[in-house]
Amino acid sequence: MALKVHGTVGSPATFRALAALHEKDLDFEFIPVNLSAKEHKSPQFLAHKNPFGQVPVFEHGDLKLFESRAITKYVAEAFADKGTSLIHKDPKKSAIQTVWTEVEAQKFDPTVAKLGWEIVLKPKFGMTTDEAVVAEFEKKLEPLLDVYEKRLTESKYLGGDSFTLADLHHLPTLQGIMGTKVKSQFDARPHVSAWASDILSRPAWVKVASMLTK
Ligand SMILES: N[C@@H](CCC(=O)N[C@@H](CS)C(=O)NCC(=O)O)C(=O)O
């Protein structure tokens, strides 16, 4: 059964799903969705792909999914015996992994995505960065990264001793922010800095990120 991803190059959520597929070494068809042309808001897309009008959308035979983290979880579970094992089987290890996937979704993503929007995307769209918002979110990031630093002194990866979805989910926003002044906050914390370099240099992620330069 063919695997398909409807998505957009540069979309963090699309890139999250693609990272999981590459880690699993799976062949899939990438179907570009033009956000500027509002393809994701067409009646067809809303009715048959994602009623919330967002990318990515994943298809595996008759299964259709949206929400990037639900897609990565399905890919990790359905193709457990292929490529990198992205999930723990042991219930306790799995629970710790879930804690950190939640931390990414509830704390890291809202903070770092906001910084990325202000510092990277607004200037790209001809809008003015709100420096007060940047300062506010940089301040929020400090204690968050302190918790990450402590966690990463206990284990090499967030979810335990091996790379899992808990790490992978960070990749798109992490990549975006590491090209900005906010990188200094990561560099100031040795374990966070080593973790970021490690996961950003994974071949599967390098493959995804290279789509930006094609
Ligand atoms: N929580 C969703 C977020 C999806 C999302 O925000 N997608 C963006 C691109 S990264 C999008 O489709 N934006 C267009 C829109 O919301 O109209 C996920 O993880 O899949």
The ligand as an SDF file (V2000), in Angstrom:
LIG
                    3D

 20 19  0  0  0  0  0  0  0  0999 V2000
   -0.8400   20.8070   14.8990 N   0  0  0  0  0  0  0  0  0  0  0  0
   -0.7640   20.6760   13.4620 C   0  0  0  0  0  0  0  0  0  0  0  0
   -0.3320   22.0130   12.9090 C   0  0  0  0  0  0  0  0  0  0  0  0
   -0.4530   22.0350   11.4150 C   0  0  0  0  0  0  0  0  0  0  0  0
   -0.0880   23.4000   10.8750 C   0  0  0  0  0  0  0  0  0  0  0  0
   -0.0490   24.4050   11.6030 O   0  0  0  0  0  0  0  0  0  0  0  0
    0.1920   23.4260    9.5880 N   0  0  0  0  0  0  0  0  0  0  0  0
    0.5190   24.6790    8.9650 C   0  0  0  0  0  0  0  0  0  0  0  0
    1.8090   24.5620    8.1870 C   0  0  0  0  0  0  0  0  0  0  0  0
    3.1520   24.1770    9.3120 S   0  0  0  0  0  0  0  0  0  0  0  0
   -0.6030   25.0580    8.0220 C   0  0  0  0  0  0  0  0  0  0  0  0
   -1.1890   24.2220    7.3650 O   0  0  0  0  0  0  0  0  0  0  0  0
   -0.8640   26.3480    7.9720 N   0  0  0  0  0  0  0  0  0  0  0  0
   -1.8670   26.8940    7.1180 C   0  0  0  0  0  0  0  0  0  0  0  0
   -3.0980   27.2760    7.8800 C   0  0  0  0  0  0  0  0  0  0  0  0
   -3.1930   26.9950    9.0920 O   0  0  0  0  0  0  0  0  0  0  0  0
   -3.9510   27.8750    7.2600 O   0  0  0  0  0  0  0  0  0  0  0  0
    0.2160   19.5690   13.0780 C   0  0  0  0  0  0  0  0  0  0  0  0
    1.1390   19.3080   13.8750 O   0  0  0  0  0  0  0  0  0  0  0  0
    0.0640   18.9390   12.0300 O   0  0  0  0  0  0  0  0  0  0  0  0
  1  2  1  0
  2  3  1  0
  2 18  1  0
  3  4  1  0
  4  5  1  0
  5  6  2  0
  5  7  1  0
  7  8  1  0
  8  9  1  0
  8 11  1  0
  9 10  1  0
 11 12  2  0
 11 13  1  0
 13 14  1  0
 14 15  1  0
 15 16  2  0
 15 17  1  0
 18 19  2  0
 18 20  1  0
M  END
$$$$
